[in-house]
Amino acid sequence: MELVGAHEIREMLGGISKQRVHVITSHRNFPEPIAVLAMGKVWRRSDVEAWIREHRPELAGG
């Protein structure tokens, strides 16, 4: 299982700002993090990729 944090999500979404990542990951329709660590929240890469395919299809190829 591959995990991603805010930095990786930022890259997956085309280099958006840290603030924008926080807004997006706080939305009700964004996958729940699987853990909250000292360094921050982490998500399953597959969950984030599925969300991108559904909500940001123009970025799904990357």
C-alpha positions as CSV (number, residue, x, y, z in Angstrom):
1,M,0.0,0.0,0.0
2,E,1.4,3.3,-1.1
3,L,0.8,6.3,1.1
4,V,0.8,10.0,0.3
5,G,0.9,13.2,2.3
6,A,0.1,16.8,1.5
7,H,3.3,17.3,-0.5
8,E,2.6,14.4,-2.8
9,I,-1.0,15.4,-3.2
10,R,0.2,18.9,-4.1
11,E,2.3,17.4,-6.9
12,M,-0.5,15.1,-8.1
13,L,-2.8,18.1,-8.5
14,G,-0.3,20.0,-10.6
15,G,1.7,21.9,-8.1
16,I,-1.1,23.8,-6.3
17,S,-0.4,25.8,-3.1
18,K,-0.2,24.2,0.3
19,Q,-3.2,26.3,1.3
20,R,-5.2,24.9,-1.6
21,V,-4.2,21.3,-0.7
22,H,-5.6,22.0,2.8
23,V,-8.9,23.3,1.4
24,I,-9.3,20.3,-1.0
25,T,-8.4,17.7,1.5
26,S,-10.8,19.2,4.0
27,H,-13.8,18.8,1.6
28,R,-16.4,16.3,2.6
29,N,-16.0,14.4,-0.7
30,F,-12.2,14.0,-0.4
31,P,-11.1,10.5,1.0
32,E,-10.5,10.3,4.7
33,P,-6.9,10.0,5.7
34,I,-5.9,6.6,7.0
35,A,-3.7,8.1,9.7
36,V,-2.8,11.3,11.3
37,L,0.9,11.3,12.2
38,A,3.2,13.9,13.7
39,M,4.2,15.0,10.2
40,G,0.5,15.3,9.1
41,K,-2.3,13.3,7.6
42,V,-1.6,10.4,5.1
43,W,-3.9,8.9,2.5
44,R,-3.8,5.8,0.3
45,R,-2.4,6.8,-3.1
46,S,-5.1,4.7,-4.8
47,D,-7.9,6.6,-2.9
48,V,-6.4,10.0,-4.0
49,E,-5.9,8.8,-7.6
50,A,-9.6,7.7,-7.7
51,W,-10.7,11.1,-6.4
52,I,-8.6,12.9,-9.0
53,R,-10.1,10.7,-11.8
54,E,-13.6,11.6,-10.6
55,H,-13.1,15.3,-9.6
56,R,-10.1,16.5,-11.7
57,P,-10.1,14.2,-14.7
58,E,-7.8,16.6,-16.7
59,L,-5.0,15.7,-14.2
60,A,-5.7,11.9,-14.1
61,G,-3.1,11.0,-16.7
62,G,-0.1,12.2,-14.7
